[in-house]
Amino acid sequence: MRLVLVMPTGVRVGYDDYFSASPLGIETLAAHAQAHADVSLVDMRGKGHDIHEHAEQLLALRPDVLGLSVNSAPHTKYSLALAELLKQRRPDLVILVGGQQATFLAEEMLSPGHIDAVVRGEGEFALCEILAAGDYRGVAGVSWHDGRTVRNEPERPLIQEMDTILPPARDLLPDRSRYRMGAYRIEGIESSRGCPYSCSFCSIRNFHRGKWRPKSVGRVMQEIDDILQRYPEPKVIYFADDNFCNDIRRVETICQAIVERRTDAYFWCQARVDVLAKHPEVVEWMGKAHFSAVLAGLETPNPRQLKASRKGISVEQMERAIELLHAHDIGVWGTFVMGLPGETREETRATAKFIASADVDIVQITVATPIPGSDLYDEAKSSGRIVEKDWDSYDFVTPTMAGQLPQKEMDAFIRRAYSQVYFRWRFLRSLFTKRTNLARLRRTALRVFASWIWVLVKERLAALLRRRRVVSPPTPSCERPELELPEIPAQERPQA
């Protein structure tokens, strides 16, 4: 039996255009499926959006079963269109989909009739059962269409022994030249799954049923050692965990094990600022272990919005965590959100101002988006606040809910915030300091996002030229007028 596992595209323009990490999800599925099938992997990201060309490429592999990993809303339309085209050409081809978007929208994925089954939740052992039996019907955690209605098999229990999950089959994608950021190869590992926190805009909690499950430290180090041995060039190993620092003592032990190896690799992870702020001794160990960047969800400085979204952090904790990370030469990749429910124009303005002063090293700004599986989606749907039905617009830069600012105005706030970060003298000066992790991260960001930053430069120059050409009476205000920035064209917006 031939199985082809596909990482789809579908996001019109996004961070895939700047850097891309290996598709851990399908690599891990492949490691399990190899016992039952001849497995091939195809990563469609960065290969355009021509589904006819993609279908030809996939059919050339002569699959008996094809699996699509539909993890985000902008993958939906592409995946459905690709499945339709494949079924037209090969009616006998069994098409399975899995991932977060598919899990929470199983009926929508199955209703058009081109997808045979949806694997809900974790897919490793469900896929093995399907391949071994030659049938998806009766397999726990699977939804399928019987020709009249969608049939949902019972929920599959979560995997409790995380060490039973096989390491990803990295050898099935031997050409990994595109999995890099700037000068560094990027390889990921998954050391845990899930998150016990309940941020309203996140679907992770519901996907993993509120549970956080770690792999053992010994198993984590085995995967790190494998990457170190496979790839000798300069590299970043990123922890794909949604909450790497949930068990802070475990993080300390992992860092100590990394230090013992005396590796020259760098590490990235995602962590909550409230946890980091409480444990400076662990942040110190992270610095010793060459953690060069931590992705931290800072979101907004507005206490009301932080409470309403159940984020559970404070501005003081943000500031303390950033201070600690920088003190140990660790960069901060700060994520921020605008357009949360009930957010006023002045609050959006305050968030934009806060972003410029937060002293983070890389900035990622998104518009609050009700993604399926999140409490925000359920609340917005039940209250009728969802105004956008096109899944391609769920790209985290497009307003999709009633009450959010119009696109042009939201774009202006976002662009102004980006400009005020990357055009600060402090940021530009840091690019030329000694080669510390912070300076290295900033230089890497400049190289990776050069095309996006150049858009900002051109727009700022154009705005300044327009201002010089306009003759207007002097204003008594001592405040500097804000730049009126145009709407960001869709193809030039950075996306999550």
C-alpha positions in Angstrom: 0.0 0.0 0.0 1.3 3.4 -0.9 0.6 6.3 1.5 1.3 10.0 0.6 1.1 12.5 3.5 0.8 16.1 2.4 1.5 19.4 4.2 -0.8 21.7 2.3 -0.4 25.3 1.4 -3.4 27.7 1.1 -2.2 30.7 3.0 -1.9 33.2 0.2 1.2 35.0 1.6 2.6 34.4 5.1 5.7 33.6 7.0 6.2 30.6 4.7 7.5 33.2 2.3 10.2 34.2 4.7 11.2 31.0 6.5 9.8 27.6 7.0 10.3 24.8 9.5 10.0 21.1 8.7 6.5 19.6 8.9 6.8 17.7 12.2 3.2 16.6 12.1 3.4 14.5 8.9 6.9 13.4 9.7 5.7 11.9 13.0 2.7 10.3 11.3 5.0 8.8 8.7 7.2 7.3 11.4 4.2 5.3 12.6 2.7 4.5 9.2 5.9 3.0 7.8 5.1 -0.3 9.5 1.9 -0.6 7.4 2.7 1.2 4.1 5.2 2.6 1.7 5.2 6.2 2.8 6.1 9.4 0.9 5.9 13.0 2.2 5.2 16.1 0.2 5.4 19.6 1.6 3.5 22.0 -0.7 4.3 25.2 1.3 6.3 27.6 -0.8 5.4 25.8 -4.0 2.7 28.2 -5.3 -1.0 27.6 -5.2 -1.8 25.9 -8.5 -3.9 22.9 -7.4 -3.8 21.3 -10.9 0.0 21.3 -10.8 0.0 20.0 -7.2 -2.5 17.2 -8.1 -0.3 16.1 -11.0 2.7 15.9 -8.6 0.8 13.9 -6.0 -0.8 11.5 -8.5 2.6 10.8 -10.0 3.4 9.1 -6.7 0.6 6.6 -7.4 -0.9 6.7 -3.9 -3.5 4.3 -2.6 -4.2 6.5 0.4 -3.5 10.3 0.7 -3.5 12.2 3.9 -3.8 16.0 4.2 -2.9 17.8 7.4 -5.4 20.7 7.7 -4.2 22.6 10.7 -5.4 26.1 10.0 -8.4 27.8 8.5 -6.5 29.2 5.4 -5.7 25.6 4.5 -9.3 24.7 4.2 -10.4 25.9 0.7 -7.1 24.7 -0.9 -7.5 21.3 0.7 -11.1 20.8 -0.3 -10.3 22.0 -3.9 -7.3 19.7 -4.1 -9.4 16.7 -2.8 -12.1 17.4 -5.4 -9.5 17.5 -8.2 -7.8 14.3 -7.0 -11.1 12.4 -6.8 -12.1 13.5 -10.3 -8.8 12.0 -11.6 -8.7 9.0 -9.2 -12.2 8.1 -7.8 -10.7 5.0 -6.1 -8.1 7.1 -4.1 -8.8 7.2 -0.3 -8.4 10.7 1.0 -8.0 11.3 4.7 -7.6 14.6 6.5 -6.6 15.4 10.0 -5.4 18.4 12.1 -7.0 21.0 14.2 -9.2 22.7 11.5 -10.4 19.3 10.3 -11.1 18.1 13.8 -13.4 20.9 14.7 -15.0 21.2 11.3 -15.4 17.5 10.4 -18.8 17.8 8.9 -17.8 20.8 6.7 -14.8 18.8 5.4 -16.9 15.7 4.6 -20.1 17.3 3.2 -18.8 18.1 -0.3 -18.1 14.3 -0.7 -14.5 14.4 -1.9 -12.9 13.5 1.4 -13.5 10.0 2.7 -12.7 10.4 6.4 -11.6 12.9 9.0 -9.2 11.7 11.8 -10.1 13.8 14.8 -7.4 14.8 17.3 -4.2 12.9 17.6 -3.6 10.8 14.5 -0.6 8.5 14.9 -2.4 5.4 16.2 -5.7 6.0 14.4 -3.8 6.1 11.1 -2.0 2.8 11.9 -5.4 1.2 12.6 -6.8 2.4 9.4 -3.9 1.2 7.3 -3.8 -2.2 9.1 -7.5 -2.8 8.7 -7.8 -1.3 5.2 -10.8 0.6 6.4 -11.6 3.8 8.4 -15.0 2.7 9.5 -15.2 1.6 13.1 -11.9 3.2 14.0 -12.1 5.4 17.2 -11.6 9.1 16.6 -12.7 8.9 12.9 -15.6 10.7 11.2 -16.9 9.6 7.8 -19.8 10.1 5.4 -22.0 7.1 4.7 -23.6 8.7 1.7 -26.5 10.3 3.6 -25.0 11.6 6.9 -21.8 12.1 8.8 -20.9 9.2 11.1 -18.8 10.0 14.1 -17.0 7.1 15.7 -16.4 7.3 19.5 -13.6 9.7 20.8 -10.2 8.2 20.9 -8.4 8.5 24.3 -5.5 10.9 24.4 -2.1 9.3 24.2 -0.9 9.1 27.8 2.6 7.6 27.4 4.2 10.3 25.3 7.4 8.3 24.9 5.5 5.7 22.8 5.2 8.3 20.0 8.0 7.6 17.5 10.5 10.3 16.5 9.7 12.0 13.3 10.9 10.3 10.0 13.2 13.2 8.9 14.8 11.0 6.3 11.6 10.9 4.2 12.2 14.6 3.3 16.0 14.5 2.6 16.1 17.9 0.9 15.7 20.2 3.8 17.4 23.2 2.3 14.3 25.4 2.6 13.9 24.7 6.3 15.9 27.6 7.6 15.8 31.1 8.9 18.6 33.3 7.5 21.9 31.4 7.9 20.5 28.8 10.2 18.9 25.4 9.5 15.7 25.0 11.6 14.8 21.7 13.0 12.0 21.1 15.4 11.2 18.6 18.2 8.0 18.1 20.1 8.7 17.6 23.8 5.1 17.9 25.0 1.6 18.3 23.8 -1.2 20.5 25.0 -1.7 23.4 27.4 -3.8 23.7 30.6 -4.4 27.4 30.2 -7.7 28.7 28.7 -6.9 31.7 26.6 -10.1 32.5 24.7 -8.5 32.9 21.3 -6.6 29.7 21.3 -7.8 26.2 20.2 -5.0 24.2 21.8 -6.7 23.6 25.1 -9.8 22.2 23.5 -7.9 20.1 20.9 -5.9 18.4 23.8 -8.9 18.4 26.2 -7.2 20.7 28.7 -4.3 18.3 29.3 -0.6 18.9 29.1 1.5 15.7 28.5 5.3 15.7 28.4 7.8 13.3 27.0 10.5 12.2 29.4 13.7 14.3 29.6 15.7 11.2 28.4 13.5 10.9 25.3 13.8 14.7 24.6 17.6 14.5 24.7 17.6 11.5 22.4 15.8 13.6 19.8 18.2 16.5 20.3 21.2 14.2 20.0 19.8 12.8 16.7 19.5 16.3 15.2 23.0 17.3 16.4 24.4 14.2 14.7 22.4 14.5 11.5 23.0 18.1 10.7 26.5 19.6 11.5 25.8 23.1 10.0 24.7 26.1 12.1 21.2 25.4 13.3 18.3 26.4 15.5 16.4 23.6 17.3 13.0 24.8 18.2 10.6 23.2 20.6 7.3 23.0 18.9 5.5 22.7 22.2 2.6 25.1 22.8 3.8 25.6 26.3 7.4 24.4 26.8 7.7 25.9 30.3 4.6 24.4 31.8 6.8 22.2 34.1 9.6 24.7 35.0 11.7 22.1 36.8 11.7 19.9 33.7 12.9 22.8 31.7 15.8 23.3 34.1 16.8 19.6 33.8 16.6 19.8 29.9 18.8 22.9 30.0 21.3 21.3 32.2 21.5 18.3 29.9 22.0 20.6 26.9 24.9 22.4 28.7 26.6 19.1 29.4 26.7 18.4 25.6 28.6 21.7 24.9 26.7 22.1 21.6 27.0 25.2 19.5 23.3 24.8 18.4 20.7 27.5 19.4 17.3 26.8 20.8 13.9 28.4 20.6 10.8 27.8 22.6 7.4 29.2 23.4 6.7 30.2 27.0 4.4 32.3 29.3 5.8 35.4 30.8 4.2 34.9 34.2 6.1 31.6 34.6 9.4 33.1 33.4 9.0 36.1 35.7 8.7 33.8 38.7 11.8 31.7 37.9 14.9 33.8 37.1 17.1 30.8 38.1 15.6 28.8 35.2 15.9 31.7 32.8 19.6 31.8 33.7 19.9 28.1 32.8 18.2 28.8 29.5 20.8 31.4 28.7 23.6 28.9 29.5 21.9 26.3 27.2 22.0 28.7 24.2 18.3 29.5 24.1 18.5 32.5 21.7 14.8 33.3 21.4 11.6 32.8 23.4 8.2 33.4 21.7 6.0 35.1 24.3 2.3 36.0 23.9 2.2 39.5 25.2 -1.1 40.3 23.4 -2.1 43.7 24.9 -1.4 46.1 27.8 -5.1 46.5 28.5 -6.0 44.8 31.8 -9.6 44.5 30.8 -8.8 42.7 27.6 -6.2 40.4 29.3 -8.9 39.4 31.8 -11.7 39.0 29.2 -9.5 36.8 27.0 -8.4 34.8 30.1 -4.8 35.3 29.3 -3.8 35.4 33.0 -0.8 37.7 32.8 0.0 41.3 33.7 2.1 44.1 32.1 4.5 43.9 35.1 5.1 40.2 34.4 5.7 41.0 30.7 8.3 43.6 31.6 10.0 41.4 34.2 10.2 38.5 31.8 11.7 40.6 29.0 14.2 42.1 31.4 15.2 38.6 32.6 15.5 37.1 29.1 17.6 40.0 27.9 19.8 39.9 31.0 20.8 36.3 29.9 21.2 37.2 26.2 17.9 35.6 25.1 15.9 37.4 22.5 12.1 37.9 22.8 9.8 37.1 19.9 6.7 39.0 21.1 3.3 38.3 19.7 0.5 41.0 20.0 -3.1 41.0 19.1 -5.5 43.8 18.1 -9.2 43.8 17.7 -10.2 41.7 20.7 -14.0 41.7 21.4 -15.1 45.1 22.7 -11.8 46.8 21.9 -12.2 50.5 21.2 -10.2 52.5 18.8 -8.3 54.2 21.6 -7.4 50.8 23.1 -6.1 49.6 19.7 -4.1 52.8 19.6 -2.7 52.1 23.1 -1.7 48.5 22.0 0.1 49.9 19.0 2.0 52.4 21.2 2.8 49.6 23.7 4.3 47.4 21.0 6.8 50.1 20.1 7.9 50.5 23.8 7.9 46.8 24.8 11.5 46.2 23.9 11.0 43.0 22.1 13.4 41.9 19.4 11.0 40.4 16.8 7.4 41.6 16.6 4.4 39.6 15.4 1.1 41.4 15.3 -2.2 39.7 14.5 -5.8 40.6 14.4 -8.0 38.6 16.9 -9.4 35.8 14.8 -12.1 33.3 15.9 -10.5 30.1 14.8 -12.6 26.9 15.1 -12.0 25.1 18.3 -11.4 28.3 20.3 -13.8 29.6 22.9 -13.7 32.9 20.9 -15.1 31.1 17.9 -17.9 29.6 19.8 -18.8 32.8 21.6 -18.6 34.9 18.3 -20.7 32.3 16.4 -23.4 32.0 19.0 -23.7 35.8 19.3 -23.7 36.4 15.5 -20.5 38.5 15.5 -18.8 36.5 12.8 -19.1 38.5 9.6 -16.6 36.7 7.4 -17.4 33.3 6.0 -14.4 32.9 3.7 -11.8 30.7 5.4 -9.0 32.4 3.4 -9.7 35.5 5.3 -8.9 33.8 8.6 -5.3 34.7 8.1 -4.8 36.7 11.4 -4.5 40.0 9.6 -8.0 40.4 8.3 -10.9 41.6 10.6 -13.6 38.8 10.7 -15.8 39.9 13.6 -18.3 42.7 14.0 -16.9 45.5 16.1 -13.4 45.3 14.8 -11.9 48.3 13.0 -12.2 48.4 9.2 -9.3 46.7 7.3 -7.7 50.0 6.2 -7.6 51.5 9.6 -6.4 48.2 11.2 -3.7 48.0 8.6 -2.5 51.5 9.5 -2.2 50.7 13.2 -0.3 47.5 12.5 2.0 49.1 10.0 2.7 52.1 12.3 3.6 49.7 15.1 5.9 47.7 13.0 7.6 50.9 11.8 8.1 52.2 15.3 9.8 48.9 16.3 12.1 48.4 13.3 13.1 52.0 12.7 14.1 52.7 16.3 17.7 53.8 16.7 18.2 51.2 19.5 17.1 48.4 17.2 19.3 49.6 14.3 22.3 50.1 16.5 21.9 46.7 18.0 22.5 45.1 14.6 26.1 46.1 14.7 27.0 45.2 18.3 29.2 42.2 19.2 27.8 38.8 18.1 25.6 38.1 21.1 22.4 36.1 20.8 20.3 39.2 20.9 22.3 40.9 18.1 22.3 37.7 16.1 18.5 37.3 16.4 18.0 40.9 15.3 20.3 40.5 12.3 18.5 37.3 11.4 15.2 39.0 11.6 16.4 41.9 9.4 17.6 39.4 6.8 14.5 37.3 6.9 11.9 40.1 6.9 14.0 42.4 4.7 11.3 42.5 2.0 8.6 43.3 4.5 10.7 46.0 6.2 11.5 47.5 2.8 7.8 47.9 2.2 7.7 49.9 5.4 10.6 52.0 4.4 9.1 52.9 1.0 5.7 53.8 2.5 7.3 56.0 5.2 9.4 57.8 2.6 6.3 58.3 0.4 4.3 59.6 3.4 7.1 62.0 4.3 7.3 63.3 0.7 3.6 63.8 0.7 3.7 65.8 3.9 6.5 68.1 2.5 4.4 68.8 -0.6 1.3 69.8 1.4 1.3 73.5 2.5 -0.8 73.8 5.7 -1.1 76.5 8.4 0.9 75.8 11.6 -0.9 73.9 14.3 -0.8 75.0 17.9 -0.4 71.4 19.1 3.1 70.3 20.1 2.3 66.7 19.3 3.8 65.2 16.2 1.1 64.4 13.7 0.6 60.7 13.0 1.4 59.4 9.6 -1.6 58.5 7.5 -0.7 55.2 6.1 -2.5 53.5 3.2 -4.1 50.0 3.4 -1.6 47.2 3.2 -2.2 45.2 0.0 -3.1 41.6 0.9 -0.1 40.2 -0.8 2.2 42.3 1.4 0.7 41.6 4.8 2.8 39.4 7.1 0.7 36.6 8.4 0.9 34.1 11.2 
